[in-house]
Amino acid sequence: MASLHRKQAYHACFLIILFLFFSLPSLYVSISEVEASYLTRRQLLTLKQHDELPNDFKYKLDIADTFPNERLKMAYVALQAWKLAIYSDPQNMTANWVGADVCSYTGVFCAPALDNPNIEVVAGIDLNHGDIAGYLPPELGLLTDLALFHINSNRFCGIIPSSFSKLVLMFEFDVSNNRFVGHFPLVVLEWPSAKYLDLRYNDFEGEIPSTLFTKEFDAIFLNNNRFNSLIPETIGNSTVSVVSFANNEFHGCIPSTIGQMSNLNQILFLGNKLGGCFPPEIGNLVNLTVFDISSNGFTGQLPESLSGLQNLEILDVSNNELRGSISAGLCKLPKLANFTFSFNYFDRQDTTCVASKGSKKVFNDGQNCLANRPVQKDANKCSTVLKKSVECGNCGGGSSSPGVPSTPEDPYDQSPSPRYRSPPPPVVTPPSPSETSVPSPPPVSSPPPPVHSPPPPVHSPPPPVHSPPPPVHSPPPPVHSPPPPVYSPTPTGLLSTTTSLLSTPTDPFSTTTGVFSTSTGPFSTTTGPFSTTAGPFSTTAGPFSTSTNPLSTTTGLLSTPTSLFSASTCLLPSTTSSISTTSDCISSSS
C-alpha cells in the first residue's frame, strides 16, 4: 500500500515538473517584457537634472487610435507621461486626458503650426490654480511647439527638467507658487523667444546667472525664493519693463549700470540684504513708475537725481538706515502718489513732504529723526546714529533699522493664492486702452508685465503680449502677458485696487498678420484673459492668467514665507538622483 502511494507521489511530481518545463519559456518571455517595460519607464523617470531625452527616443503607444500628425503623437506621449507623474489632482483637471485627441484635453490648447498652417500642434498649456501635486517628467521636452506654459498655484515639486531646453519656442513661462527647488533653471536661457519669466514663490536658491539680463525678457519675477547672490552688473543690459528681486537674500550694492535700463517701469528690491548708498544713476530711469528698496541696509542720502523721475508714482525706501533731508524736488514729482520713507534716520524734510488736508498724495515719515513730527525715534538714538560717518562702500546690507518694533505693511504684499491671507493691494490706474482692449472687471492689481514684441515666426504660435503702461511708448503687440501695475493713491493711505489692467479680448495665438487670430478661440475672452483681482502682478481669470502676487507674505512686509511652499521635505534633489516621490512632496500646503 505504501509502495502505491509513493508511486502516485512520484507521478504527481513528474507531471508538475513536466508542466513547469513547458511553461518556462512563456513565463520567461512574460517576465522579460514586463521587466523591459519597467526598465524603459524608470529610465525616463530617473533622468538626472542634466540628462536629456535620448535622440532615438521611442515610446510604445497603448492605444490603437491614429493621430493627425507626428507632433500630436509626441504631444500625446508627453502628456500621458505627465499624467503618470501627477499624484493628486483634486479638481480632476487631467481626468479627460484620455485618447488621441490631445487638443480636447483640459488645459491644453492647440493652434496651427507657424511653419505649416495645415497642421495643428499643442501650443499652450494652462493648469493654473489646479492644486495639482506631482513633478515635471522629461518627456515634456517633446512638446517642441509649446509657446505658453502656465502652471502657477499648484504643488509641483522637484526640478525643471533639462529636456525643457528643447522648447525653443517658449514665450511665457510661469511656474510660480509651487515647490520647485534647486539652482536657477538654466534652460530658460536657451529659449530665444522668451519674454515672460515667473519663478516667484518657490524654493530656488543660489546665484542668478549674469546672462539672464542679456536676454530680451520683458518681465522677470524672482521674488520669494532663496536666491543669495549679488545683483549682476549685466542688469544694465536688460530690456525688462518689470523685474522683482523681492524677499530673497540678495546682497551687495545696487550696480550703477541700473541707470541704463531704458525700458524699466517697475523694480522691486525689498526684503533683501542689500546695502551701501544709492547710485545716482537711478535718476536716469525716466520711465520708472514704481521703485521699492524697503527693508534692506541702505545708508547715506537719497541722491538729488531722484527728482528727475517725472513718471514715478510709488517710492518706498522705508526700513533702511538712510539719513539727511527729503527734498522738495522729490516730493513735488508730478505723478508721485505714495512716498514711504519711515523707519530711517532722516532729520530734515521740506514742508511739501507733509501731506496737506485733502491731498491725494500719501507721505509716510514715521520713525525718523524729524523735529515737530509725530511718531519719531528717540532723540538720543538719532544722535548716536547720525554722529557716525557714512560708508557708501559698505555693501553688506542687512535688515531694517535696529529697534524697529514692527514693519509697516507692504503695499504690494498680497497672498499669491487664495489659500493665504493677503493685505490690501495698491490702487491701479488702468493704462490707455488699445484698439483690442476691453474694460476688465474690478478689482485688480497687475502681475505679469507687458511683452513688447510677438515671438518670431517659428514653429508654434506665439503667446499674447499686453501693451505696456502709458510711460512706455512701444505699441501694444498681441500677446496676453499681463502688464505691470500702474499705481494711483487713495485718500486713506492704503493702496487698494479698484480697476483691472490691460485685459484684451484677443486670443493668445493671434498675431499682427492674423495667422492665428480667431474670435472664438480657446484663449479668447470678453472680460480679458489677464484680468486681475487682487494684489500687484496677480491675475486669476482667463486660460493663461498668472495668479500669484510677487510680494505676498503671510506676516507682513519683512517676512518671507519659509514654509508656505517649502521644498525641504520634498525629496527631489536638484543635482543628483532620480525623481523620487514622498508623501511630503505631494502633501497639500496648509
Summary of the structure (lengths in Angstrom):
residues: 590
radius of gyration: 28.2
end to end distance: 74.5
largest distance: 121.5
contacts: 2168
relative contact order: 0.12
helix: 21%
strand: 15%
